[in-house]
């Protein structure tokens, strides 16, 4: 891997060296600190992708960001995004018996907090830029920006011209779709902008149970539309009204992974104790007795049950801006409704109940938020901002099962439709002071109050927290800046379902806290043609939750031990949330952008990360045994010791935390004899070893690899016509995107299956667009 990486860098340098310097890196204005500023003036690690970079990197949704942002990984399973950054990963998503899944990486769309990562999978259409902020952003962005945030900013209407574009695309797996944008200045004071997109393709995972593509997995049919209207009421007052709708219908790839790749199981000895060494079985561990065929590989499976993945999002927001002589006032309000429905073949085979033989969930979420912020004008040495934020979420959910040939809500699946509610209020402020022409210091403070109620739980949960940040930046000269910061963040806690509490889970799981130390440098060299930014960081995460699948006694009144319940066939399995302990991470991140000529552009991003669970990180108790099927693996538990029942994760790496990532992108514009332009580009991302789940067993390990994408775009120039072609994953690498180590009882003995979700194989596509 290292030899290939060095060859790639050397080859790239050989290509770019001969060109003369007559270009410049364009300045990018960001709102990462909730006021407009030059990216190079922000005292923090921020990657900003403008509309051109988004297109050049082939980013159509959140999953494409990981190849363009250092240190960001996007795990995918069940059609849901699971972002990871700086050693923190997203395990639980959506809404279920463990509560409302709160994010590790906060996601914002036009300043609106996206409640769950399930809702973050909508299409990127007519986007102005994407800002990825690394490190906790608690002071300005609040709860659940624990490891960082992703801010997506769409293009606003303008009063200049009636303009727009329309494009179509096609590709592998019968991909078809279109995108359209139009900007209309209705009058001198009203302008509106519409963006629409549709995308569909057949399943990428071949399901051979039925001939043809009808039951193939990872099929998609999505539609997105956004309307934005800007009203200039007066020179000081304006309002922006935005409506969005997203709909997706697909064959799901299963909530926790669509394929079983291994199973661990313990056996009982003649003395009644358990053999401490688990038996490891490759492939499927619990398929039905009537299953006939095994999966042929990651992209060829046999499933006889229906697969469903349906999502619908409706969002309405209003932004009011008012300018005064001393400050700008902005009020942002939003109402969103998010609905989801998933069902899949949970025995992962062609056996068992046909068609409706599976498992799933459905939920409805109603979110509302209001933020009012006052931001000082950029006058003098002092600048400040202050705000208030209010957020509410009501979520209904049910598990789905099968009965009498139908998909139903079972008795254990929350049939009473117990709602979960979250209410959050915050006050925040930040002050920056220029001590001199070169030195600026900043301090921020946020008071956050959260309340949660789960009708299926015994009590309410509430927490008050104070988040803070201090930073300083020093302008060495006009081209270089040094900075340092200390910041904090939280991921909010909550309540476990009363049904799992009765079996031994804690009623509450606490807030997770982080304190982050960072120093960095930002530079522009060679007449602004070379940009080099780098940072060193150290994060300490406390009370980090684990996604726990565990074994316990089925009878909540039983006085038996777990070992006795398992032996007597009276045990059950379930999922719950638990604060396991601490995680420490340190790392280096760097970004380079180079425009050695007006035709060539090269960029590179590097992340090096050391992340591990601390020695005291332990889950489980005397009533609940997680990962029992693994046996006494590496001495991390003693399955026969009822007095010390915990499982220790100390020294293991959190999921989706590779030792290094290196991304390299290069693009060259050729001017053809007829005056048109051909722009080929190539990007390669080298990724070091990592694990697809917190449980670091061989089956969840992802070996170092490289993914290469190529693209070529032809532009006609004056006619507005553009044609593109691309190939993603050119070398057809098979990579584990995420895994889950699940707990089951197989033949009345504890087992842990490994569920896997793989990346897309090599795919190609073409598009044509006309701009006017």
N, C-alpha and C positions, 0 to 999 in steps of 0.2 A: 504493500500500500504506500509506504513512504517513498519507495523508489518511483512509483508511478506519479506520485504527487510532485516530486522534484522534477521529473521529466516534463510534466505539464507546465509548471512554472517557467522552466527554462525555455520551452518552446514558445510560450506566450511572450516572454521578454525578447526573444529573437525577432518575433514579428513586429513588435511595437517600437523597438529601438530606433529604426532609421527615420522616423517621421519628425519633421520640424514642429516647433511649438508656435501655433498661431490660433489657438482656441482658448476657451476658459470654461471652468466649471460654473454652471449657472447657480446663482444664489437661490436657496430655498427658504421661504418664509414659513415658519411653523407656529402652531398655537399650543405647543407642548406644555408651556407654563401658563396657559389660559390667557395669554396676551400674545399679539403678533411679535415675532422676533426672528432674527437670522438664526438658522440652524447652528451655525458656528459660534453663536453667542450664548447658547444654552449650556448651563453648567450641569450637564448630565449626559447619559448615554442615550441618544435618540437616533434611530434610523428613519429617514424620511424618503419615501418613494413618491415621486411626482407621477402624473398621468402617463408620461412616456416610459418611465421605468416600470410601471405596472404592466403596460402592454408588452414591452421588450422582454420581461421575465415571464410572460404568459400567465399572469396571476388573475384568475377568474373568481376565486373565493379565498377564504382564509387558509386553506390547505396549501396554497402556493407560496405563502410568505416565508416558509422555513428555508427556502433556497436563496433568499435575498437579505435575510436579517441574521446577523451573528448571534449564536446562542439560543435561537428560537427553534423549537421542535413542535410539530403539530401531529400528535397522535390522532388516529381516526379509528373509530369502531362504532357500529350501529348507526352510521350516518351522522355521527356527532363529532365535533371538534374537541380535542383534548390537548390544549396548548401547554407547553412546558418551557420554563425559562429559569436560568441561573439555579438549577437544582431543584426547582419546585415543579410538580406535575399535576395535571388535572385528572383525577381518577373518577369520582362520581359526577354525573351530569343529570340534567333534567330534574324530575320530581319523583320521589318514591318513598318507601317506608323509612329511609334514613333522613328524610327531610328534603328541603329545597337545596339542591346542589349549588353551592357558592363557588365562584371562580377563583382560581389561583392567579390568572392573568385577566384583568378587567378588559372588557371589550365595549367600545363606544362607537355608535353610529351617529355622526353629526351632533356630537355632544350628549347623546342619549345613551344611558347605560343599558346594555343588552342583558336581560336577566339571566339567561342560561346560555351555555355554549351550543346547545341544540339550536337556538335561534340565531347563532352566528354563522350558519352555513349558507345564508342567502347570497345571491350573486353580487359581484362587484361590477356595477354598471355606471358609466359616466362619473368616475371618481376623480376628484381633484388631486388628492394625495392620501397616503397612509402613513401615519406616524406610529412607530413602535418605540415605546419608552421602556427601558430595561432598568430593573431595580424597583423597590416599592415606591408607589406614588400616593401614599396615604393622605398627605396634607391637602393636595388639590383635588384628587380624584376619589379619595375615600376608601370605603370598604371594598374588599376583594380585588384590590390592585396589589396583591401580596407580593408577586414577583415582577410585576410590570403592567403595562397596558397597551392595547392596540386601538388606535383612534382612526376611524375611517371617515374622511371628509368628502362628501359629494360636491359636484360642481353646482354653483349657484346661478340663478338667472342673471342676465346682464341686459342693459338697455342699448347696447351698441347696434346689433344686427339681428335679423332673423337668420338663424344658422342651425346646422344640425348635421346628422349623418344617419346612414342606414347601411347595415351590413348583414351578410348571411355567412354561415359556416357549415362545414361538413367534415366527416372524418371517420376514423375507425369505429367499429361496432355500431355502424349505421347512425353515427352522430349527425344531428341536424339542428339548426337553430338560427336565430336572428337577433339583432340588436338595433334599436333605433333611438335617436336623441333629436329633440328640436327645442330651440330657444326662441321665444316670441316676445319682443317688446310690444306690449299692447298699447302703451302710451308712455309719456315721459315719466310717469310715476308707477306704472305697473308692468312687470315682466314675469313671464312664466316659463318653466322648463319641464319637459317631459322626457323620461327615460324608460325604455321597455326592453325586456330581453326574454327569450325563450330558448331552452336548451334541452335536448333529449338524446338518449342513446340506449342501445340494447345493453343487456347485462354483460359485465366484464368477467364475472365469475361464471364459467359454464356449468350449468346444472344439467346433468345428463339423464335425470329421471324421466323427463319428457322431451321428445325430439323438438328441436327448434329453440328459439330464444325466449319464449314466453315466461319461463320460470327461472331464467338466469338471474343471478344475484348481482347487486351493484348496478342495476338498471336505473335510469333516471328520466323523469319528465318534469321540468320545472318552468315556472313563469314568474317574472318579476316586473313590477311597474312602480314608478315613482313620479309624483307631481310636486313641483316646488313653485310657489308664487311669492314674488318679492313686491312689497308695496312700500314706496317711499311716501310717507304721509306728510312729512315736512323735512327741511334740511337737517333737523335734529332727531326725527323719529322715523323708524322703519319697522316693518313686520315681515317675517318670513313664515309662510304656512306650508307644511310639507306632509304629504300622505304617501305611504308605502304599502305595497301588498306583495307577498311572496307565497307561492304554493309549490309544493313538491310532492310527487307521487313516485314511489320507487319500490323495487323489490329489495328489502333490507338485507344487510349482511350480518344481522344478529346483534343484539345489544352488547354482548361481551366478547364478540369475535365469532366468525362464521365457521371456524374449523377447529376440531380438537387435534392437537399434534402430539400429546403425551398424557400419561396419567400416572400418578403415584398412589400406592395403597399399602397400608400396613396389614399384617396378619396377626392372628391370635395364637399364642403358644398353648401347650397343654396345661400350663400352670394358671391360665386365665389372664396372664399379662400379654402385652402386645410386643411383637418383634420390633425392636427399635430401628431396624433397617427396612426402609420401604422398598417394595418392588416397583420398578419403573417399566411401564409398558408404552411402546411407541404407538402413536396414532390414537384411535378411539378407545376409551376405557369402559363406556357403559352403553353401547349401542344395543337396540332391541334384538331379541333372538331371531326375529324374522328379517333382519337387515341382510342384504345379499352382497352388495358391492361396496368396496372401500373407495374413498376419495383417491383420485389419480394424481393429485398434486395441489398446490395452492390455488390454481385457477380452474380446477376440474373436480366437481363434487357431485354427490348424489343426495338430494333432499326431496322428500315426498310431501312435505307440508307447505302451506301457503306462506309467502313472505310479503310483509307489508311495511312500508315506511312512508307515512303521510305527515306532512307538516304544513301549517298555514299560519302566516303572520300578517297582522294588520296593525299599522302604526300611524298615529297622527300626532304631529307636533306643531307648536307655535313658538317662534322666537321673536321677542320684541327688543329692539335696541334703541336706546335714548342717549343722546350726547349732551353733556353739560360742559361748562367751561373748565371744570376741574376733574371730571371723571366720566367714564362710560358705564351706563347701566344696561345690563342684559338679563332678561327673564326668559327661561327656557322651560316649556311645559310639554309633557308627552303622555299619551295614553296608548297602550299596546295590548293586543290580545294575541296569545300564542297557543296553538293547539297542535298536539302530536299524537300519533297512533302507530305503534310498532307491534309486529307479530312475526315470529320466526320458528323454524323447526328446531326445537330445543333438544332433540336426541341426535341431531347432526347426522342423519342417515336416511336411507330409503326405506326404513322399517317403521314399525309403530303405527299409530293412527294416521290415516291418509288425509291429506288436504288441510284439515284444521288441527292436526296433531302438533301442537306447539305451545308457545308461551309468549307473552308480550305485555305491553302496558299502554295506557293512554292518559293524557293529562290536558288540562286547560289552565292557562295562566293569564291573569289580568294584572297588568302593571301600570302604575302611574307615577310620575315624578314631576317635581318642580324645583328649579334652581334659579336663584336670583343672585347676581354677582355685580359688584361695583368695582371698577378698575380705574386707577388713577391715570391721568395723562402723563406722557413721558416728558415731564418738565423738571429740571434741576436734578439733584443728586438722590432724591428720595422717590421711590415708587412703591405702590402698594395695591393690594386687592383684598376684598372681603366678600363673603357670600354665605348663603344659607341654602341647604339642600334637604328636600323631603322626598321620600320614596316609599311606595307601598306595593306589595305583591300578594295577590290571592291566587292560590293554586289548588285545583281539584285533581285527583289522580285515582287510578285503579290498575291493579294487575289483571291480566287477561289469561284465560285458560280455555280448555275445550271440554264440552259436555254435550252429549246427544247430537253430535255432528255439527255443533255450532261453537263460535267463539263467545265466551261468556265471562262475566266477572265472578270469580269464585268467592266462597265465604271468607277465605283468608286474603282476598285481594282488595280489601277496603270497599265492600259493596255499599256501605252507607255514605260513600263519597265524602269522607272526612276531609275538610279543607285544611290547607296550611296557609298561614298568613305571616308576612314579614312587614314590619314598619320600621323605617330608619329616618332619623333626623340628624343633621349635622350643621355646625357653625364652623367656618374656617376663615383664615386670613394669612396673608404673606406680605412681608415687608422686605424691600431691597434698598440698600444704601451704598452709594459710591463714596468710599472713604477717600479715594483719590482718583485721578484720571485712569489709573491702572487697576485699582483694587475695588471690588464690589463684594458685599456680604449680604446674605439673605437668611431670613428666619421665617418659618411657617408653623402654624398651629391649627389643629382641627379637633373639635369635640364631637364625638360620634355617639349616638344612642340607638341601640337596636332592640327590637322586641319581636319575638316569634311565638306563634301559637299553633299547635298541631292538635286538632280535635281528637285524634287517636292517641294522644299522649296524656300524661297525668297532670301536667302543669304547664304554665307559660315559662318562657325563657327570656331573659333580658340581660343586656350588658351595656355599660358605658365605658368608653375608651377615649384616650387622648393620644393623638398622633402628632408628631413633630418632625421638623427638618431644619437643619442648618447647613449652609453651604457658603463657599467663597470662591471667587474666580479672580485670576490675575492676568491681565493682558501684558504678555511679555513684549509684544510689539503689535503692529497692525495685522500680522499674519499668524500669530501664535497666542494661545490662551491656555493657562493651567487652571484646574479647578479641583476642589475636594468637597465632599458632602457626607453627612451622616443623616440617615432618614429611617423612619419606621413605617410599619404597615400592619394591617390585620386582615385575616380571613375570618368572617364571623362564624360563631358556633351555632348551636341549635339543640334540637330534641330528637331522640330516638322514638320510634313508634312504641306505644305501650305494650304491644304484643311481644316485641323483642326485649323490652325492659323487664317484662315478667319472667323472661328466661335468663336474665342475668346481665343484660347490657346496662350501662349507666343511663340514667334519665337524660343527662345533658352531655354534650360535648362542648368543650370550651373554645373561645377564640384562639386562633393561631396567631402568633406574634412574630415579627421580624425586625431586626435592627441591621442596617446595611451601612458599610463603610466603603467609600469609593473615592479614588483619585484618578484624574484623567488629563489628557492634553488634546487640544484641537489645533490643527495647523492647515494653512494653505501655502503652497510653495510654487515656484516657477511661474510667476505672473498669474496666479490663481488657476493654474492648469492641473495642479496636483493637490488633492485633499488627503490628509492623514489624521485620523482620530483614533485614540486608544484609551483604554481605561483598565484599572485594576480594581477588583472589588472583593469584599469579604462579607458574607451574610450569615447571620445566626438566626435560624428559624426555631421557634419554641412551640411546644405542644402540637406538633404536626400530626394531623389526622391520617389514619390509614384506612384504605378500603378493605373491610374485613368480611370474609365469608367464613362462617364458623359452624361448629357442631355443638349442640346443647340438648338437654333432656326435653322431650316433647311435652311431658306433663309438667306444667309450671309449679305444681304443688308437690312434686316428687322430692323425697329426701335422698334419692340415689345420687351417686356421683355420675359424671359423664361416662366414665368407663363402664359403670354398671348399666346405664341406659343404653349404651351402644351394644353391650353384650346381650341385653334383653330385647333388643329391637325396638326400643322406645326413644330413640334419638331423632333429631331433625336438624336441618341446616337452614341458615338464613344469612342475610347481610345486615350489618349495623355499622355505626361510626364510632371511632374510639381515638382519643388523643394518645398517641404512642410515646412521644418524646421529642427530642431535638434533632435537627439536621444542620450541619455546617458546610458551607460552600465557599470556595475561593476561586478566582478566575481572572483571565485576561481576555479582553475583547478589542478588536481593532477593525477599522474600515479604511479602505483606500479607494479613491476615485481619481482617475487620470485621463485627461483629454489632451494627448500630445499633438493632435491636429484637429482641425474642424471636421474630420471624417472618422477619426478613430476614438473610441471610448472604451476604457478598461476599468473594471472595479473588482475589488476583492474584499472579503470579510473573513475574519478569523475569530474563533472562540476556543479557549482552552479552559477546562473546568475540572475542578476536584470537588466532588460532592459525596457525602456519605452520612448515613444514619449514625448518630452517636451511640456509644456502648449501652446506654440506658434505655434505648428505644425498644419498648416491649408492649405487646398487645395480648389480650386474653385475661381471663380470671378463672376462679375455681368452678364457675358455672358455664363458661364459654371457652371452647378450645378452637382457635383458628389454625388452619394448616396442619391438622392432626395427621392427615394422610401422608405427609412428608416424613413422618418418623422423626428420629433424633438427628436430623440432617445438620451436619457441621456442629453438633452439640448445642444447637440453638433452643432446644426444648427437651424435656423428658416426658414422653407421652404416658409413662406409667407413674409419674409423680403428681398426685392430686394436690399436694400442698404448694407446688411451684409450677403452675400450669401455663405460664406465659411463654410466648414465642419472641425471641430476641432478634432484632434486625441489625444490631450494631455492626458497623463496617461495610454493610451492603450499600450499593448506590441507589438513589431514588430513580424511578423510571424515567426514560427519555432524557437522560443526562449524559451525553457522549463526552468522552475525554477531550475530543477536539472536533471542530468542524471548520472547513475551509471552503469558501465559495469563490469561484472566479468567473467573471463575465467579461466578454469582449464583443464589440460590435464595430463594423466598418461600413461606411457609406461609399458605394461605388457610383460615380456619375456616368451613366451610359451615353453613347453617342447621340441618342435622340433627346437628351436632356432629362430623362427620367432617372430615378435613383433605385439602386438595389442594395439592400442592407442585410447581409447575413450576420448572425450572432450565434454565439455558443456560450453555454454556462455549464460548469461542472461543480458539483458539491461533494467534497470528500468528508466522510463522517467516520469518526473513530468508534471503538467498541462502546456499546451501551446495552441496557436491559429494557425490555418492553414492559416490565412490571416491577414493582418494588421487590417482589420475591425473586432473588437473584439465583435462579437455578439454571442449568445449562440450556434448557428448552426456551427460556425467555431471553437468552443472550443474542444480541445482534452483532455480528462481526463487522469490522470496518469495511466500508464499501464506498463507491463513487457513483453518483447519478449524473448523467450528461443529457442536456436538452439542447436542441439546435432549432433555429428559426431563420427564415429569410422573408424579407418584406420588400415588395416592389411598389414604388410610389410614382404616379404619373406627374405629380407637380400641379400644374395649373388646372387640370381637369378634376382634381379631387378624388381620383380613383386610387385605391390601395388594395393590393393582393398579398396575402401572407400564407406561408406553409410552415409547419413545425413537426418535429418528432420529439416526443418526450420519452425519457428513459431509453436512450439510443441503444445501450448495450444490454437491455432487457434484464436488468438486475431484479432479483426477487428479495424483498426486504420486509422484515416484520415491522409493521407500523405500530402495533400495540398488542399486548397479551394480557390475559387475566388468569390467575391461578385460583380456580373456583373450588369450593368445598362441596362434596357429595357424600352420600352413603351408597356404596355399591355392594350388593349382596350382603347388606347389613354391616359392612365394615367401612371405616373412614377412608376417603379417597380425595385426592386433589387433581382435577383435570386442568390441562393447560389449553386455554382457548386462544386462538390466534386470528389476527387480522393483517392481511398482507397489502403491500402497495399495489399500484396499477402496473401491469406489464408495459412493454413498449406500445405506445399509441401514436398515431399521426393525425393531422388535421389540416384543413385549408379554410381560408376565409377571404371574403371580398367586401370592401366597404367603400361607399361613396359619401364624401363630405361636401357640404354646400354652405 
